[in-house]
């Protein structure tokens, strides 16, 4: 009987194990009690399993120019806008591209200096309340929420309404790919 020797490492959302005899990475859920690979994949149960916890955010009084800089610097597509710790909206890179296009099309409303165009607060372009879920929201309910609201990101909030994470359509697709 072959013994399975493994080392535990933190990777991504959970604890992974490295089988030192075969150099394969697995979770304990992937193995039966003898260490053999099982057909079961690690289940994603709720929003907390998928969410990004270190979210790039902006305060409601930040400018559109600051938002553009954060999109470029961090390579994100969604920026939650906060009042204190609570989200009041989300802007996307598409929102800013649409705004740039509108300003270019309406030459009469463009301020004299290009830098003046983006001095407005980000809160000035927010539309409606942000779509939010709780960390314990099931993956199926999270996907239904995204589909029903026609959004590609939902904010995850705690019981007091403070932002604790974000789940994007890319996160959902990666989880689906990893599951199958």
JOSUL-V973245 format. One record per backbone hydrogen bond with DSSP energy under -0.5 kcal/mol. CO is the residue of the C=O (numbers start at 0). NH is the residue of the N-H. Records with the same first field share a line. If there is no record, write none. Layout:
CO->NH, NH
This chain:
2->4
3->5
4->19, 20
6->17
8->15
10->13
13->10
15->8
16->18, 25
17->6, 19
18->21, 22, 23
23->18
25->16
26->29
27->30
29->37
31->34
35->31
42->44
44->138
45->48, 49
46->49, 50
50->52
51->165
52->54
54->56
55->79
57->81
58->61
59->122
61->121
62->66
63->67
64->68
65->69
66->70
67->71
68->72
69->73
70->74
76->92
78->90
79->57, 81
80->87, 88
81->59, 83
82->84, 85
84->162
85->82
88->80
90->78
91->95
92->96
93->97
94->98
95->99
96->100
97->101
98->102
99->103
100->104
101->105
104->106
105->108
106->109
112->115, 116
113->116
114->117
115->118
117->64
119->63
120->123
121->124
122->125
129->131
130->154
132->156
133->136
134->47
136->46
137->141
138->142
139->143
140->144
141->145
142->146
143->147
144->148
145->149, 150
146->149
151->168
153->166
154->132, 156
155->163, 164
156->134
157->160
160->86
161->157
164->155
165->51
166->153
167->171
168->172
169->173
170->174
171->175
172->176
173->177
174->178
175->179
